[in-house]
Amino acid sequence: MIFCHETILEDPYVLFCLDTHPASKRRNATWRDLREIDLITLGESSWHRLQVNYQLVRKDVQVRARFEVENLSTALGLVAAGLGAAVLPASTLLSKAYPNIRQVPLTKPVVKRAIGLVKRRAAALSPAAQALYDILAAELHALGVNTER
């Protein structure tokens, strides 16, 4: 293979909900718990939707999809408006933009997306690309996101 992938970040899927939502009081939630929740889902062309649907099918879970959106930020906006909850990668909300939104870890199983660097296997990164990689990893680490180097 000409290319290789180096994982920088493993980003778990979590349930985003308002701090007034019953699920916000849970320490964690299982994929089966999602049957009880009005969900905001991503469009069918989204990789995130495919990963979430795969887990729901594996667990034989039918969910109540209330809204379907194309963007992660739109899903968060609908959550903030109290229109439902959403299963999204944890890094979707790293700022304090929505102080009333809680993240509830999803378990049984924990599902993560891998974010990484794709490069040519036999080639070193250019100095500029290496500097960008180092800055990105440092910034993610400063935000409290676990990175692998």
Secondary structure, DSSP 4 states (H G I P E B T S, - for coil): --EEEEEEEEEEEEEEEETTSGGGG-S-EEGGGGGGSEEEEE-TT-HHHHHHHHHHHHTT---EEEEEES-HHHHHHHHHTTS-EEEEEGGG--SSS-TTEEEEEEESS--EEEEEEEEETT-PPPHHHHHHHHHHHHHHHHTT--B--
